[in-house]
């Protein structure tokens, strides 16, 4: 029993090492340029070990996307949950916008987002996971938080809470995200500009949805 536990722990560590290595390889070389040999070398395991854990490159890619989208979705849900303690809607939404920009402008998130978009036609089911398990569900959660704010009298009644969440996300993300996606990770705006964009997005949202 002890030996089995040791083997399971070793296998889990190897799997994590492979996933971490594969993420770096995919982000650096893209899906087409990445190879299982590169992943094995970076993870310091044999190529047979990689194939034992993952049937092929597509399955490895899918595992990375699913894992990263789950982490991102959980992170954003924690951010949106802070609205339940809000007393000042403008300040609370400014804080959420700041954190939303901070989470989505991280270099690793931007790089993975580009990779997902680049492979959307090749692997629509895999790339669609980003939308289905992270982006859209997180905005549904945000809409529910906004609805609870409306129930406490901090916002006007929302006919479509999820659409309101999309409006807020669009206000805060459209300019910087397009700039970062097209101009590269180095084009992340400086902190003071991100703060300004987040504040103005919250102001416009409250102007439209405030009581």
Rosetta blueprint (number, residue, H / E / L):
1 X L
2 X H
3 X H
4 X H
5 X H
6 X H
7 X H
8 X H
9 X H
10 X H
11 X H
12 X H
13 X H
14 X H
15 X H
16 X H
17 X H
18 X H
19 X H
20 X H
21 X H
22 X H
23 X H
24 X H
25 X H
26 X H
27 X H
28 X H
29 X H
30 X H
31 X H
32 X H
33 X H
34 X L
35 X L
36 X H
37 X H
38 X H
39 X H
40 X H
41 X H
42 X H
43 X H
44 X L
45 X L
46 X L
47 X H
48 X H
49 X H
50 X H
51 X H
52 X H
53 X H
54 X L
55 X L
56 X L
57 X H
58 X H
59 X H
60 X H
61 X H
62 X H
63 X H
64 X H
65 X H
66 X H
67 X H
68 X H
69 X H
70 X H
71 X H
72 X H
73 X H
74 X H
75 X H
76 X H
77 X H
78 X H
79 X H
80 X H
81 X H
82 X H
83 X H
84 X H
85 X H
86 X L
87 X L
88 X L
89 X H
90 X H
91 X H
92 X H
93 X H
94 X H
95 X H
96 X H
97 X H
98 X H
99 X H
100 X H
101 X H
102 X H
103 X H
104 X H
105 X L
106 X L
107 X H
108 X H
109 X H
110 X H
111 X H
112 X H
113 X H
114 X H
115 X H
116 X H
117 X H
118 X H
119 X L
120 X L
121 X L
122 X L
123 X L
124 X H
125 X H
126 X H
127 X H
128 X H
129 X H
130 X H
131 X H
132 X H
133 X H
134 X H
135 X H
136 X H
137 X H
138 X H
139 X H
140 X H
141 X H
142 X H
143 X H
144 X H
145 X H
146 X H
147 X H
148 X H
149 X H
150 X H
151 X H
152 X L
153 X L
154 X L
155 X L
156 X L
157 X L
158 X L
159 X L
160 X L
161 X H
162 X H
163 X H
164 X H
165 X H
166 X H
167 X H
168 X H
169 X H
170 X H
171 X H
172 X H
173 X H
174 X H
175 X H
176 X H
177 X H
178 X H
179 X H
180 X H
181 X H
182 X H
183 X H
184 X L
185 X H
186 X H
187 X H
188 X L
189 X L
190 X L
191 X H
192 X H
193 X H
194 X H
195 X H
196 X H
197 X H
198 X H
199 X H
200 X H
201 X H
202 X H
203 X H
204 X H
205 X H
206 X H
207 X H
208 X H
209 X H
210 X L
211 X L
